[in-house]
Amino acid sequence: MNETILERIEQKIDLLLETKRHQITKKKYITARDVEDLTGLNYRTILNRSNMDRDNHLYIPSVQLGQSNRKYFERKVIERLFHLS
């Protein structure tokens, strides 16, 4: 492949990633996988940290919406914890 084709592919990938990130930031509550996309931290680590004692400095607060077992994280809290904003 020549260099211009690779550059165009890289630009398209960057655009797709940026679009996905932009969609994540529109939501008030995000999943562990969304947090992984924003922070780079593995989603399992995020879920494990949400199960820690609140006094632990690694603890990440989460909420469960409705009757679902799925954990969600408030975007503003994640941005504050990881200095994203």
C-alpha positions as CSV (number, residue, x, y, z in Angstrom):
1,M,0.0,0.0,0.0
2,N,1.3,3.4,-0.7
3,E,1.5,6.1,1.9
4,T,-1.5,8.2,0.9
5,I,-3.8,5.3,1.2
6,L,-2.5,4.5,4.7
7,E,-2.9,8.2,5.6
8,R,-6.5,8.2,4.5
9,I,-7.3,5.0,6.4
10,E,-5.7,6.5,9.5
11,Q,-7.8,9.7,9.1
12,K,-11.0,7.7,8.8
13,I,-10.2,5.6,11.9
14,D,-9.4,8.8,13.8
15,L,-12.7,10.3,12.7
16,L,-14.6,7.2,13.8
17,L,-13.0,7.1,17.2
18,E,-13.6,10.8,17.7
19,T,-17.2,10.4,16.7
20,K,-17.7,7.5,19.2
21,R,-16.0,9.6,21.9
22,H,-18.3,12.5,21.1
23,Q,-21.4,10.3,21.4
24,I,-20.3,9.0,24.8
25,T,-19.9,12.5,26.2
26,K,-23.5,13.3,25.4
27,K,-24.9,10.7,27.8
28,K,-25.3,11.5,31.5
29,Y,-24.7,7.9,32.6
30,I,-22.2,5.6,30.9
31,T,-21.3,1.9,31.1
32,A,-18.0,0.5,32.2
33,R,-17.0,-0.1,28.6
34,D,-17.7,3.6,27.8
35,V,-15.5,4.5,30.8
36,E,-12.8,2.2,29.3
37,D,-13.0,4.1,26.0
38,L,-12.6,7.4,27.9
39,T,-9.9,6.5,30.3
40,G,-8.1,3.5,28.8
41,L,-8.7,1.6,32.1
42,N,-10.0,-2.0,31.5
43,Y,-13.8,-2.2,32.1
44,R,-13.4,-5.1,34.5
45,T,-11.1,-3.0,36.6
46,I,-13.7,-0.3,36.6
47,L,-16.4,-2.7,37.7
48,N,-14.1,-4.2,40.4
49,R,-13.3,-0.7,41.7
50,S,-17.0,0.1,42.0
51,N,-17.3,-2.9,44.4
52,M,-14.6,-1.6,46.7
53,D,-15.3,0.1,50.1
54,R,-16.2,3.8,49.7
55,D,-13.3,4.7,51.9
56,N,-10.8,3.1,49.5
57,H,-9.0,5.7,47.3
58,L,-9.5,3.5,44.2
59,Y,-13.3,3.3,44.6
60,I,-15.3,4.5,41.6
61,P,-19.0,5.3,42.5
62,S,-21.7,3.7,40.3
63,V,-25.5,3.6,40.1
64,Q,-28.0,0.9,39.0
65,L,-30.9,2.3,37.1
66,G,-34.3,0.7,37.4
67,Q,-34.3,-3.0,38.2
68,S,-31.3,-3.7,36.0
69,N,-28.1,-5.4,37.5
70,R,-26.0,-3.4,35.1
71,K,-23.8,-0.7,36.6
72,Y,-23.6,2.8,35.2
73,F,-21.3,5.6,36.0
74,E,-22.1,9.3,36.0
75,R,-20.0,10.9,33.3
76,K,-19.3,14.1,35.3
77,V,-18.0,12.0,38.2
78,I,-15.7,10.0,35.8
79,E,-14.4,13.2,34.2
80,R,-13.7,14.6,37.7
81,L,-12.0,11.4,39.0
82,F,-9.8,11.0,35.9
83,H,-9.3,14.8,35.2
84,L,-10.8,14.5,31.7
85,S,-12.5,17.8,31.5
